[in-house]
């Protein structure tokens, strides 16, 4: 699906499904000629030959030079590379996976993220999309034994059973699962031959909880009275304790998954990517493991060695887990797991507790006042009327104007609020019933909508609708945020005071993102001539959205049912001043390339009403690619007049899940770190902090207050 477009200064690489693109600068117009992808050592979707011997790529942190598949050099800032005659491939981690192939001598530099590569003669360019599609659909029944059989085939998506499967690009999208009258597996699918079995109770609960571990180990789930991993080399490991406590089973499965994955990430540094991994430096002195030998060992042999180490030895060094998914322990839950196990989500049953109105108010206030610093939030920088400012108490609920609704639909009733169990992960995705407090509301239909997304190589379309003249302040704020990336083509359209018919046209026309500002009530979107209920739309062509209005949950869920992938909504009334702050902050973060869930995590801290917002659908959706290799937020805390503690909070985009590496390039530290989660703190001078921020272009949290470099930052 990757394409190459010539332009005045070189070549543009475009991924029309993921809506990602970047440029290779040559300094003149070129005529790319298609060549076979087999010319490259690693898989590429498409390849071209370009009549040039040098190329420049901006915004690149790391690149690796290989000869005959072996890494021979890393191209890093202030570390130029010179190699003698020979054939080389340069692997570049860009918004689309990029490979440059040519004949040396090779000269390469990385000057503050500007990668320059020169060969002796000629250049081949290959690229691969990060987009993954499931290879097939498995049909299962309501029988729990069939659920175990279906989960056993999820590992067919693994592109390798070596330690390299800890890279997200080598795991693939698992086959889908759907309910039917009889069990069937399409012929192309086959289970990996890893020699590992996992015995679990013959229940849907056990099937969904064990699914990510079975996927990552390429293991077969088999019925058994005692949960246990068993390998062909005789290794056996109990999952849980000697009781029938299901919680012990859940915890044991999660620990084995995390421990196995973590040690694979360390062991893989002996292979294709010989990088200085921070976690290896911390853990290696604490364990008696021969990582070079383990790299060549079988999966079963590695598993035995890994699990001989007590989990407590490594627990503090683990990356923060990306997703905990709460799914129903029934046949519907089995249909949900293929959408989350690829990113190695911890899966738990959707057992929540009801939340009363009083508990909700108290929890929202507590979360705001405590500041979500663990994930890069703030210390409560908002200044809304709830916290003392009474200037603006208007909300975004029902408008005072009257208008006749056009739709004969049942009145929408807001589902009950539930509180999922606590989970130490970046995102908690709730697939169960009710509105989750403190989690995203995930639905299988939203994930399927992503898979059905059609290629689009046109400009990034962002549509802003302001249907209330009194809310133009937010419209003004977002107009300064969206589309301000010089290296990306945007088409930002603004609409005001739309009628029902006009808003229907917006919702049924293709656009990448909709930012709605106005009123929503039980009848739907408030329009100039009445209300439009999104439940009456047969199809929706809006990929993602922010419905910045009171109690917009129902309309957001209707957009997902109609075809959207994800969005941000509210589950109660929100005061206008706070809603404006949340909306403006989200616009800037989305424009930076933050996904929906990370954007809302940060924006929640900008107003006390932030706790009334939640993500619906797929929270990994990002409107545009990140300005840097990963979405990152820099936190600065002053320790003296000229010194700061600098912490980098990393977030994993869809194409870069568990196993992705980050290298913050703070000062002289050249280490790589596993993401997501906080990296640091690093003790730096004001000058070092300024140099870092000028190079990386990240949003900044300075002494608990969110700031933007474009607004000026005093250090």
Residue pairs with C-beta under 8 A, 6 or more apart in sequence:
1 15
1 16
1 17
1 45
1 129
1 131
1 455
2 13
2 14
2 15
2 44
2 45
2 46
2 96
2 127
2 128
2 129
3 13
3 14
3 16
3 46
3 457
4 11
4 12
4 13
4 14
4 32
4 46
4 48
4 125
4 127
5 11
5 12
5 14
6 12
6 29
6 30
6 31
6 32
7 23
7 29
8 28
8 29
9 23
9 25
9 26
9 27
9 28
9 29
10 23
10 24
10 25
10 26
10 27
10 28
10 29
10 30
10 55
11 23
11 24
11 26
11 30
11 32
11 48
11 50
11 125
12 21
12 22
12 23
12 24
13 21
13 22
13 23
13 24
13 94
13 96
13 98
13 125
13 127
14 20
14 21
14 96
14 457
15 21
15 95
15 96
15 127
15 129
15 130
15 131
16 455
16 456
16 457
17 129
17 131
17 453
17 455
18 95
18 96
18 129
18 130
18 131
18 654
18 655
19 456
19 460
19 512
19 624
19 625
20 95
20 96
20 129
20 130
20 625
20 655
21 95
21 96
21 488
21 489
21 625
22 57
22 58
22 59
22 94
22 95
22 96
22 98
22 487
22 625
23 57
23 58
23 487
24 55
24 56
24 57
24 125
25 55
25 56
25 57
25 58
26 50
26 52
26 54
26 55
26 56
30 50
30 51
30 52
31 51
32 48
32 49
32 50
32 125
33 48
33 49
33 50
34 46
34 47
34 48
34 49
35 47
35 48
35 49
35 124
36 47
37 43
37 44
37 45
37 46
37 47
37 126
39 47
39 101
39 124
39 126
40 47
40 89
40 99
40 101
40 124
40 126
41 66
41 68
41 69
41 89
42 89
42 91
42 99
42 126
42 128
43 128
44 97
44 99
44 126
44 127
44 128
45 127
45 128
45 129
46 126
46 127
47 124
47 125
47 126
47 127
48 124
48 125
49 122
49 123
49 124
49 125
50 122
50 123
50 124
50 125
51 122
52 122
52 123
53 102
53 118
53 119
53 120
53 121
53 122
53 123
54 116
54 117
54 118
54 119
54 123
55 100
55 116
55 117
55 123
55 125
56 114
56 115
56 116
56 117
57 92
57 94
57 98
57 114
57 115
57 117
58 113
58 114
58 115
58 487
59 94
59 113
59 487
59 627
59 628
59 629
60 92
60 93
60 94
60 110
60 113
60 114
60 115
60 629
61 93
61 110
61 113
61 628
61 629
61 663
61 665
62 74
62 75
62 76
62 93
62 629
62 661
62 663
63 74
63 75
63 90
63 91
63 92
63 93
63 108
63 110
63 115
63 117
64 71
64 73
64 74
64 75
64 90
64 91
64 273
65 71
65 72
65 73
65 74
65 75
65 81
65 83
65 88
65 89
65 90
65 91
65 106
65 108
66 72
66 88
66 89
66 90
66 91
66 272
67 83
67 86
67 87
67 88
67 89
68 87
69 272
71 272
71 273
71 274
72 83
72 88
73 81
73 83
73 108
74 81
74 275
75 81
75 90
75 108
75 109
75 110
75 115
75 117
76 110
76 670
77 110
77 111
77 112
77 113
77 665
78 110
79 110
80 107
80 108
80 109
81 106
81 107
81 108
81 109
82 105
82 106
82 107
83 104
83 105
83 106
84 104
84 105
85 103
85 104
85 105
85 120
86 103
86 104
87 101
87 102
87 103
87 104
88 101
88 102
88 103
88 104
88 106
88 119
89 99
89 100
89 101
90 99
90 100
90 101
90 106
90 108
90 117
91 97
91 98
91 99
92 98
92 99
92 100
92 115
93 629
95 625
95 626
96 127
96 128
96 129
96 130
97 127
97 128
97 129
97 130
97 169
98 125
98 126
98 127
99 125
99 126
99 127
99 128
100 117
100 123
100 124
100 125
100 126
101 123
101 124
101 125
101 126
102 119
102 120
102 121
102 122
102 123
102 124
103 119
103 120
103 121
103 122
104 119
104 120
105 119
105 120
106 117
106 118
106 119
106 120
107 117
107 118
108 115
108 116
108 117
108 118
109 115
109 116
110 116
112 695
113 628
113 695
130 169
130 654
130 655
130 656
131 655
132 157
132 172
132 173
132 342
133 173
133 451
134 157
134 173
134 174
134 175
134 176
134 338
134 451
135 156
135 157
135 172
135 173
135 175
135 188
135 189
136 175
136 176
136 185
136 186
136 188
136 189
137 175
137 176
137 177
137 178
137 186
138 150
138 153
138 175
138 176
138 177
138 178
138 184
138 185
138 186
138 189
139 177
139 178
139 179
139 180
139 182
139 183
139 184
139 185
140 146
140 147
140 149
140 150
140 177
140 178
140 179
140 180
140 183
140 331
140 334
141 179
141 180
141 181
141 182
141 183
141 331
142 179
142 331
143 183
144 202
144 203
144 204
144 207
145 202
145 223
146 183
147 204
147 207
147 208
147 331
147 334
148 200
148 202
148 206
148 207
148 221
148 222
148 223
149 183
149 221
150 177
150 183
150 207
150 334
151 207
151 208
151 210
151 211
151 214
151 215
151 221
151 334
151 337
152 191
152 214
152 219
152 220
152 221
153 175
153 185
153 189
153 191
154 174
154 175
154 211
154 214
154 215
154 337
154 338
154 341
155 174
155 191
155 192
155 194
155 214
155 215
155 216
155 217
155 218
155 219
156 174
156 175
156 189
156 190
156 191
156 192
157 171
157 172
157 173
157 174
157 175
157 215
157 342
158 165
158 170
158 171
158 172
158 192
158 215
158 218
159 165
159 170
159 171
159 172
160 170
161 192
161 194
161 218
161 299
162 268
162 271
162 299
163 264
163 265
163 267
163 268
163 271
163 294
163 295
163 302
164 170
164 268
164 271
164 272
165 171
165 216
165 264
166 261
166 264
166 265
166 268
166 658
166 659
167 268
167 659
167 660
168 342
168 343
168 655
168 656
168 657
168 658
168 659
168 660
169 655
171 216
171 342
171 344
172 342
173 338
173 342
174 215
174 338
174 341
174 342
175 186
175 189
175 338
176 335
176 338
177 334
177 335
177 337
177 338
178 335
179 331
179 332
179 335
191 218
191 220
192 218
193 218
194 217
194 218
194 219
194 299
194 300
195 231
195 232
195 233
195 298
195 299
195 300
196 217
196 218
196 219
196 220
196 229
196 230
196 231
196 232
196 299
196 300
196 303
197 219
197 220
197 221
197 222
197 229
197 230
197 231
198 210
198 213
198 214
198 217
198 219
198 220
198 221
198 222
198 227
198 228
198 229
198 230
198 239
199 222
199 223
199 224
199 225
199 226
199 227
199 228
199 229
199 230
200 206
200 207
200 210
200 221
200 222
200 223
200 224
200 227
200 239
200 249
201 223
201 224
201 225
201 227
202 223
203 329
204 329
204 330
204 331
204 333
204 334
205 246
205 329
205 349
206 221
206 227
206 249
207 221
207 334
208 327
208 329
208 333
208 334
208 336
208 337
208 347
208 349
209 249
209 250
209 253
209 329
209 347
209 348
209 349
210 221
210 239
210 253
211 337
211 341
211 347
212 253
212 257
212 337
212 340
212 341
212 344
212 345
212 346
212 347
213 219
213 253
213 256
213 257
214 220
214 221
215 341
215 342
215 344
216 257
216 260
216 261
216 341
216 344
217 229
217 260
217 299
217 303
218 299
219 229
226 238
227 238
227 239
227 240
227 249
227 252
228 236
228 237
228 238
228 239
229 235
229 236
229 237
229 239
229 256
229 303
230 236
231 300
231 303
231 304
232 300
233 298
233 300
233 301
233 304
235 300
235 303
235 304
237 256
237 303
237 307
238 252
239 249
239 252
239 253
239 256
240 248
240 249
240 251
240 252
241 248
250 348
250 349
254 346
255 311
256 307
257 344
257 346
258 311
258 318
258 321
258 346
259 306
259 307
259 309
259 311
259 314
260 302
260 303
260 306
260 307
261 344
261 658
261 659
262 279
262 314
262 317
262 318
262 319
262 674
263 289
263 294
263 302
263 306
263 309
263 314
264 302
265 277
265 279
265 659
265 674
266 277
266 279
266 280
266 283
266 284
266 291
267 291
267 294
267 295
267 302
268 295
269 275
269 277
269 280
269 291
270 291
270 292
270 294
270 295
271 295
273 661
275 661
275 672
276 670
276 671
276 672
277 661
277 671
277 672
277 673
277 674
278 671
278 672
278 673
278 674
278 679
279 317
279 319
279 673
279 674
280 291
281 671
282 317
283 313
283 314
283 317
284 291
286 313
286 314
287 309
287 313
287 314
289 305
289 306
289 309
294 301
294 302
294 305
297 305
319 658
319 673
319 674
319 675
319 676
319 677
320 375
320 424
320 425
320 426
320 676
320 677
320 678
321 344
321 345
321 346
321 424
321 425
321 426
321 658
322 343
322 344
322 345
322 425
322 426
322 427
322 652
322 657
322 658
322 676
323 340
323 343
323 345
323 346
323 425
323 426
323 427
323 428
323 429
324 345
324 346
324 347
324 348
324 423
324 424
324 425
324 427
324 428
324 429
325 336
325 337
325 340
325 345
325 346
325 347
325 348
325 428
325 429
325 431
325 442
326 347
326 348
326 349
326 350
326 351
326 352
326 420
326 421
326 428
326 429
326 430
326 431
326 432
326 436
326 439
327 333
327 336
327 337
327 340
327 347
327 348
327 349
327 350
327 431
327 432
328 336
328 349
328 350
328 431
328 432
328 433
329 349
329 350
332 444
333 349
333 350
333 431
335 444
336 431
336 442
336 444
337 347
339 442
339 444
339 447
340 347
340 429
341 347
342 657
343 652
343 657
343 658
344 657
344 658
345 429
346 423
346 425
348 421
348 423
350 420
350 430
350 431
350 432
350 433
351 421
352 418
352 419
352 420
352 421
352 430
352 432
352 434
352 436
353 418
353 419
354 416
354 417
354 418
354 419
355 363
355 417
355 418
355 419
355 437
359 419
360 417
360 437
360 572
363 419
363 437
363 438
363 611
364 608
364 611
364 612
365 386
365 608
365 611
367 438
367 604
367 611
368 380
368 382
368 604
368 605
368 607
368 608
368 610
368 611
369 380
371 377
371 378
371 379
371 380
371 605
371 704
372 378
372 601
372 604
372 605
373 379
373 635
374 678
375 426
375 601
375 649
376 601
376 602
376 633
376 635
376 649
376 651
376 678
376 701
377 601
377 602
377 604
377 605
378 602
378 605
378 606
378 701
378 704
378 705
378 706
379 605
379 704
379 705
380 387
380 605
380 608
380 704
381 605
381 606
381 704
381 705
381 706
382 578
382 581
382 605
382 606
382 607
382 608
382 610
383 389
384 575
384 577
384 578
384 581
384 607
384 608
384 609
385 391
385 392
385 393
385 575
385 577
385 578
386 575
386 578
386 608
386 609
387 608
389 577
391 577
392 575
392 576
392 577
393 575
394 470
394 575
394 576
395 550
395 573
395 574
395 575
395 576
396 468
396 471
396 518
396 519
396 520
396 548
396 549
396 550
396 570
396 573
396 574
396 576
396 579
397 519
397 520
397 521
397 549
397 550
397 551
397 573
398 519
398 521
398 526
398 550
399 468
399 519
399 521
399 526
401 526
403 526
403 527
403 528
403 529
403 530
403 531
404 529
404 530
405 523
405 524
405 530
405 531
405 533
406 500
406 530
406 531
406 532
407 523
407 524
407 531
407 532
407 533
407 535
407 536
409 533
409 535
409 536
411 522
412 522
412 533
412 535
412 554
414 435
414 551
414 553
414 554
414 571
415 433
415 434
415 435
416 434
416 435
417 434
417 435
417 436
417 437
417 571
418 430
418 432
418 433
418 434
418 435
418 436
418 437
419 436
419 437
419 438
420 428
420 430
420 436
420 437
420 438
420 439
426 597
426 598
426 601
426 651
426 652
426 676
426 677
427 439
427 440
427 597
427 615
427 619
428 436
428 438
428 439
428 440
429 439
429 440
429 442
429 619
430 436
430 439
430 440
430 441
430 442
431 442
431 443
431 444
435 441
435 553
435 571
435 614
436 614
437 614
439 614
440 597
440 614
440 615
440 616
440 617
440 619
441 553
441 557
441 614
441 615
441 616
441 617
442 617
442 618
442 619
443 557
443 560
443 616
443 617
445 560
445 561
446 560
446 564
446 565
446 566
446 616
446 617
446 618
447 617
447 618
449 560
449 563
449 564
449 565
449 617
450 565
450 618
450 621
452 563
453 543
453 565
456 510
458 491
459 489
459 490
459 491
460 483
460 488
460 489
460 490
460 491
460 512
460 623
460 624
461 491
461 493
461 510
461 511
461 512
461 513
462 482
462 483
462 490
462 491
462 492
462 493
462 511
462 512
462 513
462 515
462 623
463 492
463 493
463 495
463 506
463 511
463 513
463 514
463 515
463 542
464 475
464 478
464 479
464 482
464 492
464 493
464 494
464 495
464 514
464 515
464 517
465 494
465 495
465 496
465 498
465 503
465 506
465 514
465 515
465 516
465 517
465 518
466 472
466 474
466 475
466 494
466 495
466 496
466 497
466 517
466 518
467 496
467 497
467 498
467 503
467 516
467 517
467 518
467 519
467 525
467 526
467 527
467 528
468 517
468 518
468 519
468 526
469 496
469 497
470 576
471 517
471 518
471 576
471 580
473 580
474 517
474 548
474 579
474 580
474 583
474 584
475 494
475 496
475 517
477 580
477 583
477 584
477 587
478 515
478 583
478 584
478 587
479 492
479 494
481 584
481 587
481 588
481 590
481 591
482 490
482 492
482 515
482 587
482 590
482 591
483 490
483 491
483 492
483 591
484 591
485 591
485 624
485 627
488 624
488 625
493 511
495 502
495 506
497 528
498 506
498 527
498 528
499 527
499 528
499 529
500 527
500 529
500 530
500 531
500 532
502 527
503 525
503 527
503 532
504 532
504 537
506 514
506 542
507 514
507 534
507 537
507 540
507 541
507 542
507 559
507 562
508 537
508 539
508 540
508 541
509 541
510 541
511 541
511 542
511 543
512 543
512 544
512 623
513 542
513 543
513 544
513 545
513 546
513 590
513 623
514 542
514 544
514 545
514 546
515 545
515 546
515 548
515 583
515 587
516 525
516 545
516 546
516 547
516 548
516 549
516 552
517 548
517 549
517 583
518 525
518 526
518 549
519 525
519 526
519 549
519 550
520 526
520 547
520 549
520 550
520 551
520 552
520 555
521 531
521 550
521 551
522 554
523 531
523 533
524 531
524 532
524 533
524 534
524 535
524 555
525 531
525 532
525 533
525 534
525 549
525 555
526 549
533 555
533 558
534 540
534 555
534 558
534 559
534 562
535 554
535 558
535 561
537 558
537 562
538 562
539 562
539 563
540 559
540 562
540 563
540 564
541 563
542 559
542 563
542 564
543 564
543 565
543 621
544 564
544 565
544 566
544 567
544 596
544 617
544 621
544 623
545 556
545 559
545 564
545 567
545 568
546 567
546 568
546 583
546 586
546 587
547 555
547 556
547 559
547 567
547 568
547 569
547 570
548 570
548 574
548 579
548 582
548 583
549 570
549 574
549 579
550 570
550 572
550 573
550 574
551 570
551 571
551 572
551 573
552 569
552 570
553 569
553 570
553 571
553 614
553 616
555 569
556 567
556 568
556 569
556 616
557 569
557 616
559 567
560 566
560 567
560 616
560 617
564 617
565 617
565 618
565 621
566 596
566 615
566 616
566 617
566 618
566 619
566 620
566 621
567 596
567 615
567 616
567 617
568 586
568 596
568 599
568 600
568 613
568 614
568 615
568 616
569 613
569 614
569 616
570 579
570 612
570 613
570 614
571 612
571 613
571 614
572 612
573 612
574 582
574 609
574 612
574 613
575 609
577 607
578 607
578 608
578 609
578 610
579 607
579 609
581 606
581 607
582 603
582 604
582 606
582 607
582 609
582 610
582 613
585 599
585 602
585 603
585 606
585 706
586 599
586 600
586 603
588 699
588 708
589 598
589 599
589 602
589 603
589 699
590 596
590 599
590 622
590 623
590 624
591 623
591 624
592 626
592 627
592 631
592 698
592 699
593 622
593 623
593 624
593 625
593 626
593 627
593 628
593 631
593 653
594 602
594 622
594 626
594 631
594 651
595 619
595 620
595 621
595 622
595 631
595 651
595 653
595 654
596 615
596 618
596 619
596 620
596 621
596 622
597 615
597 619
597 620
598 631
598 651
600 610
600 613
600 614
600 615
600 619
602 633
602 699
602 706
603 610
603 613
604 610
604 611
604 613
605 706
606 706
620 652
620 653
620 654
621 654
622 631
622 653
622 654
626 632
626 653
627 697
627 698
628 696
628 697
628 698
629 662
630 650
630 651
630 652
630 653
630 656
630 660
630 662
630 675
631 650
631 651
631 653
632 648
632 649
632 650
632 651
632 662
632 664
632 696
632 698
633 648
633 649
633 651
633 698
633 699
633 700
633 701
634 646
634 647
634 648
634 649
634 692
634 693
634 696
634 698
634 699
634 700
634 701
635 646
635 647
635 648
635 649
635 678
635 681
635 700
635 701
636 644
636 645
636 646
636 689
636 700
636 701
636 702
636 703
636 715
637 644
637 645
637 647
637 681
637 703
637 704
638 644
638 703
639 645
639 683
642 685
642 686
643 683
643 684
643 685
643 686
644 683
644 684
644 685
644 686
644 689
644 715
645 680
645 681
645 682
645 683
645 684
646 666
646 680
646 681
646 682
646 683
646 684
646 688
646 689
646 692
647 678
647 679
647 680
647 681
647 682
648 662
648 664
648 666
648 678
648 679
648 680
648 698
649 677
649 678
649 679
650 662
650 673
650 675
650 676
650 677
650 678
650 679
651 675
651 676
652 658
652 660
652 675
652 676
656 675
659 674
660 674
660 675
661 672
661 673
661 674
661 675
662 672
662 673
662 674
662 675
662 679
663 670
663 671
663 672
663 673
664 673
664 679
664 680
664 682
664 692
664 696
665 692
665 695
665 696
666 680
666 682
666 684
666 688
666 692
667 682
667 684
667 688
667 692
669 682
673 679
684 692
686 715
689 715
690 715
693 700
693 709
693 713
694 709
697 709
698 709
699 706
699 707
699 708
700 706
700 707
700 708
700 709
700 713
701 707
702 713
707 713
